Amino acid sequence: MNRAVILVYHSVGGPAVDARTRRLNVSQRMFSFQMWSLKAAGYRVVSLKEILEFAGGTEKRGRFACLTFDDGYMDFYDNAFPVLKKYGYPSTVFMVSGLAGRVNLWDSAKYKNGYGKRPLLDWQKAKELSAGGVTFGAHTMTHPHLTRIPAARMKDEILDSKLEIEDRTGSPVDFFCYPYGDYNKDVMREVREAGFLGATSSKRGFVLRGDDFFKLKRMGPGPMTWLSSICMPAINT
Ligand SMILES: [Zn+2]
């Protein structure tokens, strides 16, 4: 059967101190197991561009998985990249470019006793990863709710993040990820006009032929959902 799924990760092997951070984190051991499972279940791991070909109706047979990492945490470099390299899997990291080399300041209201603060990739590491085959996508400059800020700032958050990442890594930035999965028609129009080929949302689901390239659904591979929603149907069909 034909199936395409975009998986969304945040931290890999990061600290998980409460329900929220546990939801946004998988251990490196679990991550390694999941990467192995994709292979065992017969998925071919492809880039977002290939997912667009699938959604656009190009005849592609088989099971396709695409790996995306939101926010650009430093633990991607330390814990996820070595595993991806081992399997030769492509991946896309959505960076919050205005905060590169700093921490997830947009979450600061949720920090608890110093926990919850996570370091983000700096430009040197991003450049190294880009040279190592990782694709970078844009996730705005500062991670705002794009539907709640003035139109001019919304436009800058989208376009400037694309331009800055392209400038720093020397590679094109073709995909965008809406912070908090928050978008409306105006936000989608700006993303299109900025020259992106597609954008990922936070809605759950598989990618289907005919899907809108600017509302791509994803699956969050939490430890409990993983086997039932990703692997078992693939093994059984
Ligand atoms: Zn985010």
Residues whose N, C-alpha, C, O or C-beta is under 5 A from the ligand:
A	BS01	ZN	D70 D71 P179 Y180
